[in-house]
Amino acid sequence: ETGVTQSPTHLIKTRGQQVTLRCSSQSGHNTVSWYQQALGQGPQFIFQYYREEENGRGNFPPRFSGLQFPNYSSELNVNALELDDSALYLCASSGTEQFFGPGTRLTVL
Amino acid sequence: RKEVEQDPGPFNVPEGATVAFNCTYSNSASQSFFWYRQDCRKEPKLLMSVYSSGNEDGRFTAQLNRASQYISLLIRDSKLSDSATYLCVGYSGRGADGLTFGKGTHLIIQP
């Protein structure tokens, strides 16, 4: 068990909708990163939050946004969903090592 | 061109055999490298770090060749439970850059 939890485990949305995914990080870890893993691909870095501020971002458009809360839990928001957003969304909390949560599987129809 | 490239496989290997995976990277800014293991529909889990001097953990040996920008993973005496996808990962050393993953190599150990 990594101590990183994500909710929901599965989600189905339609194109154009908005979605919010949640992550509770491991106790003591103040950094949270989000990754998108499409089928057959490796995870792709979306962004990282440190002490409630975004401090790094991968090659994802602005409709991917996030939040980190004082307890270091985090949300990933995706607006105007597209079919290609269907993927496993992973969050990772890190101290000296990154620990991944089990992921949220998003299907966009 | 992707920064980390791997042969996606699948590699079908009989139980007890030795199997080797390779990975190449193109971003010389990557300072650290790792192998992660991912079981079907699960999250990636750190298998081991990779050093230029090579490192071994039981049946697993990892090696980094910076001159050739090449990373390897060797699994000896393979077990059925080794069946998984193995992800090669680079890290710049700057947390805000995140980890750079390859597509993964799918390994199937056959009885």
Backbone of each chain as ProteinMPNN parsed JSONL, in Angstrom:
{"seq_chain_A": "ETGVTQSPTHLIKTRGQQVTLRCSSQSGHNTVSWYQQALGQGPQFIFQYYREEENGRGNFPPRFSGLQFPNYSSELNVNALELDDSALYLCASSGTEQFFGPGTRLTVL", "coords_chain_A": {"N_chain_A": [[0.828, -1.198, 0.0], [0.586, 2.192, -0.926], [-0.356, 4.447, 0.34], [-1.456, 6.462, -1.084], [-4.407, 7.656, -2.31], [-7.104, 7.619, -4.694], [-9.966, 9.078, -6.231], [-12.89, 9.209, -8.326], [-12.777, 5.585, -8.918], [-13.471, 4.723, -11.436], [-14.888, 6.394, -14.276], [-17.341, 7.699, -16.431], [-17.822, 9.915, -19.041], [-19.209, 12.383, -21.299], [-18.329, 13.899, -24.437], [-17.29, 17.285, -24.226], [-18.136, 17.684, -21.646], [-17.241, 18.409, -18.189], [-14.781, 17.352, -15.786], [-13.807, 16.291, -12.507], [-11.149, 15.019, -10.747], [-9.842, 13.323, -7.88], [-7.284, 13.25, -5.36], [-5.629, 11.894, -2.619], [-2.82, 12.465, -0.81], [0.162, 10.761, 0.337], [0.853, 10.718, 3.809], [2.733, 13.413, 5.017], [3.901, 14.023, 2.608], [4.416, 16.721, 0.551], [4.231, 17.319, -2.088], [2.555, 16.88, -5.108], [1.983, 15.132, -8.081], [0.483, 14.868, -11.309], [-0.432, 12.483, -13.79], [-1.148, 11.381, -17.122], [-2.192, 8.403, -18.587], [-2.548, 6.961, -21.52], [-4.039, 4.213, -23.326], [-1.771, 1.609, -23.877], [0.412, 3.259, -23.756], [3.104, 4.992, -22.044], [2.927, 6.668, -18.847], [2.19, 10.188, -19.001], [3.462, 13.272, -18.014], [1.474, 15.676, -16.45], [1.126, 17.956, -14.62], [2.629, 19.459, -11.676], [2.158, 20.021, -8.211], [3.177, 21.99, -5.508], [3.112, 22.807, -2.218], [0.577, 24.02, -2.57], [0.821, 25.448, -4.93], [1.116, 25.498, -8.492], [3.974, 24.194, -9.857], [5.231, 23.206, -12.059], [4.77, 21.998, -15.387], [3.627, 19.798, -17.891], [3.25, 19.032, -21.428], [0.411, 19.905, -21.828], [-2.851, 21.219, -22.553], [-4.438, 24.346, -21.417], [-6.998, 23.649, -20.514], [-6.692, 21.584, -18.83], [-6.466, 21.661, -15.489], [-5.558, 22.32, -12.048], [-5.651, 21.836, -8.451], [-4.244, 22.244, -5.212], [-4.653, 21.428, -1.838], [-4.518, 22.72, 1.6], [-4.046, 20.451, 3.167], [-2.555, 18.961, 1.503], [-3.864, 17.294, -0.254], [-5.249, 16.833, -3.571], [-6.733, 18.051, -6.632], [-7.615, 17.276, -9.986], [-8.771, 18.949, -12.744], [-10.602, 18.75, -15.702], [-11.674, 20.428, -18.461], [-14.159, 20.773, -21.089], [-14.194, 18.129, -22.31], [-12.546, 15.794, -24.448], [-12.544, 13.09, -26.854], [-10.024, 11.901, -26.896], [-9.154, 12.284, -24.338], [-9.713, 10.118, -22.871], [-8.403, 7.888, -20.628], [-6.086, 6.509, -18.174], [-5.768, 8.192, -15.205], [-3.272, 9.185, -13.162], [-2.136, 9.94, -9.903], [0.676, 11.077, -8.097], [2.41, 11.118, -5.123], [5.13, 12.695, -3.497], [8.035, 12.409, -1.538], [11.057, 11.703, -0.864], [10.853, 9.819, -2.781], [8.693, 8.892, -5.466], [5.322, 7.945, -5.102], [2.742, 6.193, -6.533], [-0.794, 6.564, -6.879], [-3.711, 4.389, -7.221], [-5.063, 5.201, -9.487], [-7.497, 6.786, -11.69], [-9.81, 5.688, -13.951], [-10.807, 7.133, -16.822], [-13.368, 7.404, -19.132], [-14.315, 8.793, -22.141], [-17.091, 9.463, -24.0]], "CA_chain_A": [[0.0, 0.0, 0.0], [1.404, 3.398, -1.018], [-0.931, 5.539, 1.102], [-2.024, 7.443, -2.003], [-5.729, 7.204, -2.749], [-7.711, 8.417, -5.745], [-11.387, 8.829, -6.435], [-13.426, 7.846, -8.266], [-11.921, 4.602, -9.583], [-13.878, 4.742, -12.839], [-15.787, 7.494, -14.584], [-17.701, 7.821, -17.849], [-18.322, 11.246, -19.37], [-19.374, 12.605, -22.732], [-17.551, 15.018, -24.999], [-17.725, 18.616, -23.855], [-18.367, 17.795, -20.21], [-16.127, 18.711, -17.315], [-14.588, 16.3, -14.799], [-12.875, 16.549, -11.41], [-10.575, 13.818, -10.151], [-9.295, 13.658, -6.58], [-6.126, 12.48, -4.909], [-5.152, 12.152, -1.26], [-1.415, 12.07, -0.87], [0.722, 10.066, 1.49], [1.129, 11.607, 4.93], [4.075, 13.989, 5.042], [4.347, 14.378, 1.272], [3.792, 17.989, 0.199], [4.28, 17.478, -3.541], [1.667, 15.976, -5.849], [2.076, 15.211, -9.54], [-0.565, 14.152, -12.044], [-0.004, 11.9, -15.057], [-2.166, 10.764, -17.968], [-1.685, 7.23, -19.274], [-3.44, 6.421, -22.546], [-3.873, 2.773, -23.529], [-0.585, 1.243, -24.63], [1.435, 4.297, -23.635], [3.588, 5.259, -20.703], [2.328, 7.883, -18.253], [2.68, 11.5, -19.449], [3.402, 14.268, -16.944], [0.547, 16.783, -16.69], [1.659, 19.047, -13.815], [3.009, 19.167, -10.307], [1.823, 21.029, -7.215], [4.01, 22.01, -4.309], [2.585, 23.805, -1.279], [-0.634, 24.637, -3.13], [1.117, 26.196, -6.154], [1.612, 24.712, -9.626], [5.388, 24.557, -10.053], [5.769, 22.548, -13.251], [3.691, 21.55, -16.247], [3.998, 19.126, -19.129], [2.668, 19.553, -22.651], [-1.038, 19.755, -21.782], [-3.5, 22.534, -22.735], [-4.958, 24.992, -20.198], [-8.238, 23.06, -20.0], [-6.27, 20.72, -17.715], [-6.064, 22.535, -14.385], [-5.527, 21.593, -10.784], [-5.621, 22.522, -7.168], [-3.746, 21.493, -4.065], [-5.245, 21.977, -0.629], [-3.568, 22.793, 2.719], [-3.694, 19.11, 3.666], [-1.773, 18.414, 0.397], [-4.657, 16.559, -1.231], [-5.216, 17.545, -4.839], [-7.745, 17.799, -7.649], [-7.33, 17.525, -11.407], [-9.982, 19.321, -13.457], [-10.475, 18.788, -17.158], [-12.844, 21.041, -19.087], [-14.386, 20.528, -22.519], [-13.61, 16.815, -22.549], [-12.422, 15.275, -25.809], [-12.441, 11.624, -26.86], [-8.631, 11.523, -26.595], [-8.88, 12.407, -22.899], [-9.932, 8.793, -22.271], [-7.099, 7.415, -20.161], [-5.917, 6.305, -16.736], [-5.157, 9.373, -14.613], [-2.515, 8.777, -11.984], [-1.481, 10.97, -9.124], [1.841, 10.577, -7.37], [2.893, 12.028, -4.08], [6.559, 12.427, -3.371], [8.99, 12.939, -0.609], [12.3, 11.337, -1.553], [10.475, 8.856, -3.827], [7.303, 9.093, -5.879], [4.414, 6.822, -4.921], [1.563, 6.402, -7.351], [-2.078, 6.04, -6.479], [-4.227, 3.351, -8.129], [-5.544, 5.8, -10.724], [-8.898, 6.913, -12.074], [-9.962, 5.381, -15.38], [-11.804, 8.019, -17.423], [-13.812, 7.091, -20.499], [-15.086, 9.887, -22.739], [-17.867, 8.922, -25.128]], "C_chain_A": [[0.87, 1.259, 0.0], [0.88, 4.51, -0.133], [-1.496, 6.625, 0.224], [-3.356, 6.888, -2.507], [-6.286, 8.159, -3.791], [-9.186, 8.065, -5.848], [-11.894, 9.688, -7.585], [-12.448, 6.861, -8.937], [-12.214, 4.559, -11.08], [-14.869, 5.876, -13.05], [-16.08, 7.477, -16.083], [-18.329, 9.183, -18.061], [-18.549, 11.317, -20.878], [-18.582, 13.831, -23.16], [-18.157, 16.348, -24.577], [-17.977, 18.796, -22.37], [-17.09, 18.146, -19.483], [-16.009, 17.591, -16.269], [-13.598, 16.766, -13.735], [-12.453, 15.227, -10.802], [-9.852, 14.217, -8.875], [-8.193, 12.701, -6.154], [-5.806, 12.883, -3.476], [-3.742, 11.594, -1.159], [-0.98, 11.401, 0.425], [1.095, 11.075, 2.572], [2.575, 12.106, 4.895], [4.605, 14.393, 3.688], [3.641, 15.65, 0.823], [3.796, 18.266, -1.307], [3.393, 16.429, -4.203], [1.848, 16.214, -7.342], [0.931, 14.411, -10.152], [-0.007, 13.691, -13.389], [-1.232, 11.348, -15.788], [-1.545, 9.567, -18.667], [-2.75, 6.699, -20.229], [-3.117, 4.942, -22.751], [-2.638, 2.487, -24.381], [0.553, 2.237, -24.574], [1.969, 4.34, -22.211], [2.892, 6.495, -20.145], [3.0, 9.149, -18.783], [2.434, 12.513, -18.339], [2.465, 15.392, -17.33], [1.039, 18.021, -15.952], [1.974, 18.558, -12.4], [2.6, 20.331, -9.417], [2.709, 20.85, -5.984], [3.501, 23.144, -3.436], [1.519, 24.682, -1.937], [-0.397, 25.469, -4.386], [1.55, 25.227, -7.251], [3.053, 25.133, -9.874], [6.035, 23.816, -11.214], [4.622, 21.988, -14.05], [4.256, 20.877, -17.476], [3.257, 19.746, -20.3], [1.161, 19.276, -22.705], [-1.674, 21.136, -21.869], [-4.089, 23.06, -21.427], [-6.265, 24.399, -19.69], [-7.958, 21.956, -18.97], [-5.777, 21.661, -16.606], [-6.129, 21.748, -13.088], [-5.572, 22.497, -9.585], [-4.901, 21.622, -6.174], [-4.248, 22.201, -2.817], [-4.226, 21.974, 0.512], [-3.187, 21.437, 3.297], [-2.948, 18.299, 2.604], [-2.567, 17.494, -0.522], [-4.795, 17.429, -2.483], [-6.406, 17.166, -5.711], [-7.159, 18.065, -9.027], [-8.665, 17.812, -12.06], [-9.692, 19.332, -14.955], [-11.777, 19.333, -17.718], [-12.952, 20.605, -20.55], [-13.763, 19.201, -22.949], [-13.638, 16.42, -24.017], [-12.262, 13.752, -25.724], [-11.04, 11.16, -26.457], [-8.258, 11.7, -25.124], [-9.146, 11.092, -22.177], [-8.585, 8.195, -21.909], [-7.191, 7.054, -18.687], [-5.194, 7.538, -16.201], [-4.556, 8.972, -13.259], [-2.039, 9.992, -11.216], [-0.346, 10.315, -8.346], [2.224, 11.595, -6.32], [4.354, 11.695, -3.829], [7.177, 13.139, -2.189], [10.318, 12.707, -1.295], [12.029, 10.358, -2.692], [9.029, 9.124, -4.19], [6.513, 7.811, -5.675], [3.139, 7.129, -5.687], [0.313, 5.857, -6.674], [-2.576, 5.049, -7.508], [-4.817, 3.899, -9.423], [-7.055, 5.892, -10.819], [-8.971, 6.646, -13.574], [-11.119, 6.193, -15.93], [-12.101, 7.562, -18.846], [-14.671, 8.246, -20.979], [-15.778, 9.356, -23.993], [-18.341, 10.045, -26.046]], "O_chain_A": [[1.78, 1.389, 0.819], [1.621, 5.457, 0.132], [-1.978, 7.632, 0.741], [-3.416, 5.79, -3.059], [-5.985, 9.353, -3.78], [-9.602, 6.934, -5.595], [-11.383, 10.787, -7.801], [-11.412, 7.273, -9.46], [-11.307, 4.378, -11.892], [-15.592, 6.27, -12.135], [-15.182, 7.268, -16.9], [-19.258, 9.565, -17.35], [-18.137, 10.432, -21.628], [-18.22, 14.68, -22.345], [-19.376, 16.517, -24.57], [-18.029, 19.923, -21.879], [-16.006, 18.18, -20.066], [-17.004, 16.961, -15.911], [-12.674, 17.53, -14.018], [-13.287, 14.418, -10.395], [-9.307, 15.317, -8.786], [-8.168, 11.528, -6.526], [-5.724, 14.069, -3.159], [-3.506, 10.408, -1.392], [-1.657, 11.468, 1.451], [1.596, 12.159, 2.272], [3.514, 11.321, 4.761], [5.65, 15.04, 3.604], [2.414, 15.675, 0.721], [3.399, 19.349, -1.737], [3.476, 15.242, -3.891], [1.864, 17.355, -7.804], [0.474, 13.416, -9.591], [0.771, 14.392, -14.037], [-2.207, 10.916, -15.173], [-0.484, 9.692, -19.278], [-3.723, 6.072, -19.81], [-2.036, 4.483, -22.384], [-2.476, 3.047, -25.466], [1.554, 2.076, -25.272], [1.363, 3.792, -21.29], [2.327, 7.283, -20.904], [4.213, 9.184, -18.987], [1.333, 12.599, -17.794], [2.615, 15.999, -18.391], [1.34, 19.034, -16.583], [1.644, 17.443, -11.997], [2.685, 21.49, -9.821], [2.948, 19.743, -5.501], [3.463, 24.299, -3.86], [1.562, 25.91, -1.866], [-1.318, 26.132, -4.863], [2.259, 24.256, -6.986], [3.321, 26.316, -10.081], [7.26, 23.802, -11.335], [3.618, 21.552, -13.489], [5.251, 21.332, -18.04], [2.705, 20.841, -20.191], [0.7, 18.498, -23.54], [-1.135, 22.11, -21.342], [-4.224, 22.319, -20.453], [-6.617, 24.623, -18.532], [-8.877, 21.458, -18.32], [-4.785, 22.369, -16.78], [-6.684, 20.65, -13.037], [-5.537, 23.724, -9.68], [-4.944, 20.397, -6.281], [-4.264, 23.43, -2.753], [-3.192, 21.312, 0.418], [-2.103, 21.295, 3.862], [-2.731, 17.1, 2.774], [-2.008, 16.96, -1.48], [-4.492, 18.621, -2.452], [-7.004, 16.103, -5.549], [-6.326, 18.953, -9.21], [-9.596, 17.014, -11.949], [-8.672, 19.854, -15.405], [-12.849, 18.775, -17.484], [-11.988, 20.141, -21.158], [-12.914, 19.16, -23.84], [-14.608, 16.671, -24.732], [-11.9, 13.202, -24.683], [-10.886, 10.154, -25.765], [-7.167, 11.309, -24.711], [-8.837, 10.966, -20.993], [-7.726, 8.015, -22.771], [-8.217, 7.258, -18.038], [-4.122, 7.889, -16.693], [-5.246, 8.493, -12.358], [-1.587, 10.969, -11.813], [-0.417, 9.139, -7.987], [2.344, 12.788, -6.602], [4.761, 10.538, -3.938], [6.88, 14.296, -1.891], [10.673, 13.44, -2.218], [12.925, 10.103, -3.497], [8.23, 9.529, -3.345], [6.972, 6.725, -6.027], [2.533, 8.187, -5.514], [0.351, 4.833, -5.992], [-1.951, 4.873, -8.554], [-5.049, 3.138, -10.363], [-7.789, 5.182, -10.132], [-8.284, 7.292, -14.365], [-12.273, 5.978, -15.557], [-11.193, 7.362, -19.653], [-15.634, 8.636, -20.318], [-15.132, 8.866, -24.919], [-19.008, 9.784, -27.047]]}, "seq_chain_B": "RKEVEQDPGPFNVPEGATVAFNCTYSNSASQSFFWYRQDCRKEPKLLMSVYSSGNEDGRFTAQLNRASQYISLLIRDSKLSDSATYLCVGYSGRGADGLTFGKGTHLIIQP", "coords_chain_B": {"N_chain_B": [[10.55, 13.031, -31.869], [10.41, 10.637, -29.277], [11.47, 11.082, -25.885], [12.285, 8.959, -24.293], [12.783, 5.727, -25.299], [11.485, 2.51, -25.901], [11.354, -0.971, -26.754], [8.239, -2.206, -27.387], [7.5, -4.883, -27.249], [5.306, -7.801, -27.352], [7.486, -9.636, -25.137], [7.875, -12.963, -25.087], [8.692, -15.381, -22.887], [10.175, -18.37, -21.644], [9.574, -19.783, -18.417], [12.13, -19.477, -15.999], [14.094, -18.68, -17.731], [16.543, -16.223, -18.832], [16.063, -12.792, -19.327], [16.427, -9.786, -21.181], [15.963, -6.298, -21.288], [16.056, -3.278, -23.174], [16.571, 0.258, -23.308], [16.512, 3.465, -24.714], [17.578, 6.869, -24.439], [16.998, 10.301, -25.256], [17.285, 12.806, -24.233], [19.726, 14.588, -22.931], [19.642, 15.949, -20.623], [18.503, 14.432, -18.722], [19.082, 13.141, -15.583], [18.816, 11.081, -13.778], [17.767, 7.675, -13.664], [15.265, 5.133, -13.859], [13.689, 1.942, -13.387], [10.381, 1.013, -13.644], [7.703, -1.098, -12.651], [4.681, -2.255, -14.021], [1.687, -3.713, -13.424], [-1.13, -5.262, -15.043], [-3.665, -2.924, -15.515], [-3.056, -1.614, -13.184], [-1.273, 0.67, -10.927], [1.958, 2.164, -11.712], [4.917, 0.86, -10.203], [7.891, 1.446, -8.4], [10.688, -0.324, -9.428], [13.52, -0.475, -9.506], [16.363, 1.706, -9.094], [18.694, 3.109, -11.479], [22.113, 2.954, -12.095], [25.3, 4.202, -13.246], [27.317, 2.564, -12.461], [26.083, 0.23, -12.314], [23.564, -1.787, -10.819], [22.263, -4.243, -8.597], [19.536, -6.252, -7.653], [18.64, -8.868, -6.128], [17.327, -11.061, -8.424], [17.395, -9.21, -10.39], [19.104, -6.94, -12.498], [20.332, -3.763, -13.226], [21.556, -1.362, -15.574], [23.339, 1.547, -16.592], [24.411, 3.323, -19.395], [25.915, 6.099, -20.06], [27.343, 7.255, -22.151], [26.408, 6.02, -24.458], [23.78, 6.543, -24.116], [21.883, 4.736, -23.017], [19.974, 2.273, -21.408], [19.621, -0.617, -19.414], [17.882, -3.609, -18.4], [18.108, -6.579, -16.704], [16.731, -9.724, -16.163], [17.053, -12.521, -14.285], [16.526, -16.103, -14.109], [13.675, -16.196, -14.561], [10.362, -15.726, -13.287], [6.893, -16.739, -13.169], [5.465, -14.718, -11.99], [6.827, -12.477, -12.76], [5.707, -11.5, -15.014], [4.603, -8.679, -16.609], [4.392, -5.14, -17.385], [7.256, -3.3, -18.135], [8.571, -0.265, -17.36], [10.676, 2.216, -18.561], [12.296, 4.971, -17.163], [13.104, 8.416, -17.09], [14.625, 11.156, -15.331], [15.003, 14.566, -14.73], [16.056, 15.682, -12.495], [14.99, 17.9, -11.587], [12.222, 18.535, -9.886], [9.905, 19.763, -10.858], [9.775, 19.102, -13.494], [8.772, 16.613, -13.701], [8.482, 13.005, -14.148], [9.833, 11.235, -16.931], [8.461, 8.929, -18.933], [8.993, 5.868, -20.741], [7.218, 3.971, -23.308], [6.931, 1.451, -22.342], [7.729, -2.027, -21.897], [6.316, -5.054, -22.65], [6.209, -7.985, -20.858], [5.866, -11.46, -20.937], [5.832, -14.288, -19.08], [6.099, -17.65, -19.672], [4.75, -20.788, -18.631]], "CA_chain_B": [[11.153, 11.802, -31.309], [10.188, 10.516, -27.851], [12.694, 11.213, -25.101], [12.662, 7.634, -23.795], [12.226, 4.753, -26.23], [11.592, 1.095, -25.549], [10.679, -1.949, -27.602], [7.026, -2.537, -26.624], [7.28, -6.316, -27.124], [5.615, -8.508, -26.114], [8.53, -10.632, -25.023], [7.36, -14.23, -24.557], [9.898, -16.024, -22.378], [9.846, -19.504, -20.772], [9.942, -19.683, -17.004], [13.5, -19.882, -15.714], [15.026, -18.075, -18.677], [17.04, -14.861, -18.577], [15.542, -11.852, -20.328], [17.021, -8.449, -21.086], [15.282, -5.188, -21.965], [16.869, -2.075, -23.368], [15.859, 1.524, -23.405], [17.421, 4.554, -25.081], [17.026, 8.186, -24.124], [17.541, 11.329, -26.152], [17.447, 14.07, -23.522], [20.931, 14.479, -22.092], [19.381, 16.614, -19.343], [18.07, 13.438, -17.742], [20.165, 12.856, -14.657], [18.576, 9.834, -13.059], [16.934, 6.742, -14.413], [14.605, 4.126, -13.034], [12.771, 0.974, -13.969], [9.135, 0.806, -12.933], [6.923, -2.26, -13.086], [3.248, -1.975, -13.993], [0.803, -4.859, -13.683], [-2.296, -4.897, -15.853], [-4.692, -2.089, -14.908], [-2.608, -1.134, -11.872], [-0.353, 1.795, -11.003], [3.379, 1.811, -11.793], [5.635, 0.766, -8.927], [9.336, 1.497, -8.591], [11.387, -1.606, -9.353], [14.867, -0.155, -9.057], [17.075, 2.826, -9.699], [19.727, 2.664, -12.409], [23.348, 3.716, -11.918], [26.355, 3.886, -14.222], [28.12, 1.458, -11.928], [25.249, -0.964, -12.318], [23.077, -2.214, -9.514], [21.633, -5.555, -8.627], [18.606, -6.492, -6.555], [18.18, -10.239, -6.318], [17.42, -11.557, -9.802], [17.313, -8.063, -11.299], [20.298, -6.118, -12.636], [20.118, -2.609, -14.1], [22.818, -0.728, -15.977], [23.211, 2.797, -17.353], [25.572, 3.703, -20.195], [25.651, 7.507, -20.424], [27.979, 7.574, -23.441], [25.517, 5.528, -25.509], [22.415, 6.934, -23.733], [21.299, 3.401, -23.084], [19.68, 1.702, -20.086], [19.228, -2.018, -19.57], [17.367, -4.361, -17.257], [18.28, -8.017, -16.89], [16.019, -10.539, -15.185], [17.529, -13.908, -14.316], [15.653, -17.117, -13.524], [12.374, -15.512, -14.572], [9.208, -16.362, -12.636], [5.593, -16.382, -13.745], [5.046, -13.448, -11.38], [7.532, -11.36, -13.403], [4.897, -11.028, -16.143], [4.167, -7.304, -16.33], [4.997, -4.15, -18.282], [8.403, -2.661, -17.5], [8.659, 1.112, -17.855], [11.958, 2.892, -18.395], [11.931, 6.327, -16.736], [14.164, 9.385, -16.89], [14.307, 12.267, -14.43], [15.996, 15.633, -14.923], [16.575, 16.137, -11.21], [14.169, 19.045, -11.227], [10.918, 17.952, -9.618], [8.851, 20.383, -11.643], [9.757, 18.517, -14.842], [8.104, 15.319, -13.663], [9.197, 11.844, -14.675], [9.612, 10.957, -18.354], [8.286, 7.489, -19.078], [8.874, 5.214, -22.033], [5.923, 3.322, -23.51], [6.886, 0.195, -21.611], [7.974, -3.308, -22.572], [5.417, -6.056, -22.079], [6.865, -9.287, -20.657], [4.996, -12.579, -20.591], [6.586, -15.489, -18.72], [5.248, -18.802, -19.962], [5.118, -21.981, -17.847]], "C_chain_B": [[10.91, 11.786, -29.801], [11.513, 10.537, -27.107], [13.193, 9.876, -24.576], [11.985, 6.6, -24.686], [12.505, 3.33, -25.787], [10.914, 0.266, -26.615], [9.438, -2.414, -26.841], [6.787, -4.029, -26.44], [5.982, -6.727, -27.802], [6.806, -9.455, -26.242], [7.888, -11.856, -24.373], [8.545, -15.097, -24.178], [9.51, -17.217, -21.506], [10.329, -19.269, -19.35], [11.36, -20.212, -16.795], [14.531, -19.268, -16.638], [15.507, -16.713, -18.17], [16.538, -13.966, -19.696], [16.156, -10.481, -20.089], [16.186, -7.452, -21.877], [16.26, -4.039, -22.1], [15.976, -0.865, -23.526], [16.89, 2.562, -23.819], [16.76, 5.877, -24.734], [17.731, 9.231, -24.959], [17.813, 12.64, -25.438], [18.629, 13.958, -22.562], [20.753, 15.184, -20.754], [18.913, 15.626, -18.284], [19.253, 13.017, -16.889], [20.056, 11.491, -14.012], [17.631, 8.974, -13.881], [16.423, 5.647, -13.49], [13.927, 3.105, -13.928], [11.57, 0.868, -13.041], [8.468, -0.441, -13.503], [5.447, -1.876, -12.988], [2.487, -3.242, -14.351], [-0.462, -4.348, -14.378], [-3.326, -4.116, -15.026], [-4.344, -1.633, -13.484], [-1.673, 0.06, -12.057], [1.085, 1.327, -11.154], [3.989, 1.781, -10.394], [7.13, 0.718, -9.207], [9.947, 0.114, -8.399], [12.807, -1.374, -8.83], [15.39, 1.093, -9.752], [18.194, 2.268, -10.571], [20.942, 3.553, -12.257], [24.371, 3.299, -12.971], [27.194, 2.707, -13.772], [27.361, 0.146, -11.954], [24.745, -1.257, -10.915], [22.23, -3.462, -9.65], [20.71, -5.664, -7.423], [18.028, -7.889, -6.786], [18.402, -10.69, -7.746], [17.491, -10.433, -10.835], [18.631, -7.271, -11.29], [20.0, -4.991, -13.612], [21.45, -1.933, -14.377], [22.52, 0.51, -16.799], [24.511, 3.035, -18.108], [25.32, 5.113, -20.72], [26.236, 7.849, -21.8], [27.07, 7.171, -24.598], [24.065, 5.912, -25.252], [21.498, 5.72, -23.779], [21.147, 2.862, -21.675], [19.222, 0.267, -20.298], [18.68, -2.563, -18.261], [17.492, -5.829, -17.598], [17.525, -8.736, -15.773], [16.495, -11.98, -15.346], [16.49, -14.822, -13.701], [14.217, -16.587, -13.426], [11.262, -16.392, -13.984], [7.926, -15.943, -13.328], [5.146, -15.009, -13.249], [5.799, -12.239, -11.946], [6.752, -10.82, -14.591], [4.292, -9.668, -15.8], [4.677, -6.426, -17.472], [6.087, -3.426, -17.516], [8.637, -1.308, -18.166], [10.031, 1.695, -17.529], [11.654, 4.374, -18.145], [13.163, 7.194, -16.556], [13.682, 10.525, -16.009], [15.42, 13.294, -14.523], [16.677, 16.045, -13.626], [15.81, 17.349, -10.7], [12.721, 18.552, -11.099], [9.817, 18.483, -10.507], [8.788, 19.862, -13.077], [9.008, 17.192, -14.877], [9.019, 14.209, -14.148], [8.852, 11.677, -16.147], [9.603, 9.445, -18.551], [8.413, 7.063, -20.533], [7.5, 4.567, -22.131], [5.796, 2.026, -22.72], [7.157, -1.001, -22.494], [7.14, -4.361, -21.857], [6.116, -7.414, -22.034], [5.841, -10.326, -20.245], [5.88, -13.783, -20.313], [5.65, -16.682, -18.872], [5.708, -20.023, -19.17], [5.706, -23.07, -18.735]], "O_chain_B": [[11.163, 12.778, -29.117], [12.538, 10.08, -27.613], [14.4, 9.68, -24.43], [10.761, 6.593, -24.817], [13.608, 2.993, -25.356], [10.007, 0.738, -27.3], [9.569, -2.966, -25.749], [5.985, -4.429, -25.596], [5.574, -6.065, -28.756], [7.085, -9.996, -27.313], [7.415, -11.786, -23.239], [9.32, -15.507, -25.042], [8.592, -17.094, -20.695], [11.361, -18.637, -19.121], [11.739, -21.25, -17.338], [15.727, -19.33, -16.355], [14.961, -16.143, -17.226], [16.581, -14.337, -20.869], [16.376, -10.071, -18.949], [15.756, -7.733, -22.996], [17.156, -3.847, -21.277], [14.789, -0.969, -23.837], [18.02, 2.544, -23.331], [15.535, 5.992, -24.735], [18.897, 9.08, -25.324], [18.504, 13.503, -25.98], [18.538, 13.314, -21.517], [21.586, 15.051, -19.858], [18.922, 15.935, -17.092], [20.289, 12.594, -17.401], [21.057, 10.831, -13.735], [16.822, 9.464, -14.669], [17.052, 5.288, -12.494], [13.629, 3.382, -15.09], [11.705, 0.664, -11.834], [8.646, -0.789, -14.671], [5.014, -1.259, -12.014], [2.63, -3.775, -15.452], [-0.804, -3.168, -14.304], [-3.793, -4.581, -13.986], [-5.227, -1.31, -12.689], [-1.322, 0.421, -13.18], [1.408, 0.204, -10.764], [3.624, 2.569, -9.521], [7.58, 0.038, -10.13], [9.76, -0.533, -7.368], [13.236, -1.987, -7.852], [14.934, 1.478, -10.828], [18.593, 1.113, -10.428], [20.822, 4.778, -12.286], [24.315, 2.195, -13.512], [27.715, 1.948, -14.589], [27.913, -0.913, -11.658], [25.441, -0.996, -9.935], [21.577, -3.698, -10.666], [21.047, -5.23, -6.322], [17.066, -8.068, -7.533], [19.534, -10.703, -8.23], [17.632, -10.697, -12.029], [19.192, -6.975, -10.234], [19.476, -5.23, -14.7], [22.351, -1.927, -13.538], [21.582, 0.534, -17.596], [25.592, 2.958, -17.524], [24.602, 5.299, -21.703], [25.662, 8.659, -22.529], [26.969, 7.885, -25.595], [23.202, 5.636, -26.085], [20.488, 5.694, -24.482], [22.054, 2.971, -20.851], [18.512, -0.026, -21.26], [18.97, -2.057, -17.177], [17.039, -6.273, -18.653], [17.662, -8.402, -14.596], [16.353, -12.578, -16.413], [15.677, -14.396, -12.881], [13.631, -16.54, -12.345], [11.235, -17.61, -14.162], [7.88, -14.911, -13.997], [4.531, -14.238, -13.986], [5.446, -11.098, -11.645], [7.108, -9.771, -15.126], [3.559, -9.532, -14.821], [5.312, -6.913, -18.407], [5.876, -2.987, -16.386], [8.869, -1.222, -19.372], [10.483, 1.67, -16.384], [10.835, 4.963, -18.851], [14.147, 6.773, -15.949], [12.489, 10.822, -15.948], [16.603, 12.971, -14.416], [17.735, 16.673, -13.641], [15.957, 17.767, -9.552], [12.085, 18.198, -12.092], [8.899, 17.75, -10.874], [7.835, 20.158, -13.798], [8.65, 16.703, -15.948], [10.173, 14.441, -14.508], [7.724, 11.942, -16.564], [10.617, 8.775, -18.357], [8.004, 7.784, -21.443], [6.714, 4.599, -21.184], [4.688, 1.557, -22.458], [6.854, -0.993, -23.687], [7.234, -4.541, -20.643], [6.561, -7.924, -23.062], [5.049, -10.11, -19.327], [6.598, -14.249, -21.198], [4.566, -16.725, -18.289], [6.907, -20.27, -19.046], [6.069, -24.139, -18.244]]}, "name": "protein", "num_of_chains": 2, "seq": "ETGVTQSPTHLIKTRGQQVTLRCSSQSGHNTVSWYQQALGQGPQFIFQYYREEENGRGNFPPRFSGLQFPNYSSELNVNALELDDSALYLCASSGTEQFFGPGTRLTVLRKEVEQDPGPFNVPEGATVAFNCTYSNSASQSFFWYRQDCRKEPKLLMSVYSSGNEDGRFTAQLNRASQYISLLIRDSKLSDSATYLCVGYSGRGADGLTFGKGTHLIIQP"}
